[in-house]
Each structure stands twice: as C-alpha cells, then as structure tokens.
Amino acid sequence: MQDCAKSDFDWLTQPDLFHGRLAQDVEIPADYSAWLSLDGSMTSTIAELYGTPPSVAVHYSGHCTLTSWEADLIDNADEKEGFARQVSLLSNSQRIVVARSVVRRDSAAQSFLEAQQSSPLGWQLFKTSDWRRLPQSMPLISDSGLIGRARVWKNARTEEPLVVEEFFLRPMPGIQSP
C-alpha cells in the first residue's frame, strides 16, 4: 500500500482541497499499471480479486469547485462549480480505491449521482445502456502522490458528461503488469 497519511484523504470530506492533476508527465510505477489499463468495471474487478463485493463509504456528495481540467472534461470550462461524489471502495474494511465523480451542477447527471447513495457507481454505469464510456483513460496523480485515472462517460440520451476519477491505494493483487 502507498504510504498515506490522514491528510491524504482530507479532500474526501472537504472537496475544495482536491488538487489531483493529469499525469502525462509522470512515470507510473509498473505495479499500478494494471489498474490504469483495466477496461472493465472497477467494482466487479475488486469483487473478483478480493472475493467479496466492495462496500462504498460516501464521504461527500454536493457542490464543489472543479479543477480546470475537470471543468474542461465535463464541457463546463466557463464555470468552475460542479457537483462531486467522493467515496472509498472497501474490501474487508480495507480501503482499496478512493474515487471522485464530477458532473455539471444542477444537471440530470447530478440527479443520477445523487441517486446512487452508497451503491457502487460502476455497477450502474456498466449494467445500463444509458451511459457509454469514452475510450481514453487519463492517468492522474494527487498532490500526495496517489496514482489514479480518469474516465469520461456520456449519457446516451442527453450527452451529458460524467468524469469518474479513481485513485489506487495498493497494487492490483495477482495481476502481472504489462
């Protein structure tokens, strides 16, 4: 597991402290590359790897200030306010992934995120034809050095974007990195 202090997770409950950035210029450790290249559901993969479906701890769900790259990805560059849902995915009470999902404020996508409550977002996104995932996965890094990725989803009917950001707290078990 990456060395994480309590302060590494302050942004989960105080979303305006989030300062993750796109990491095109950062070398990703080989033992995390399997997470970054994962093409299926993170939630289903955690369930398979750890032998039980993950639980979801919702730390924050509400309006927040977006980073400039988040605002660009949700086609909201002229407005830096959005809506975020920030969670941890846990297996056997161990935090495996922390995630931040962002959408435009006061949108149908916001209503969709709010409706998830403590359900895994991935299960809903992958089981419905209402959402389609864009092909590009973008590597991320937090200020404290957590490795992650961002994926953009689009609503099939409204074309509203949803950005799912996932930060990995440990290498993927049992998977050989490419």
PyMOL commands that set and color helices and strands:
alter all, ss='L'
color gray80, all
select helices_A, chain A and resi 6-13+15-17+30-37+42-50+68-73+108-116+121-127
alter helices_A, ss='H'
color red, helices_A
select strands_A, chain A and resi 21-22+55-65+81-91+94-104+131-141+147-155+161-168
alter strands_A, ss='S'
color yellow, strands_A
deselect
rebuild
show_as cartoon
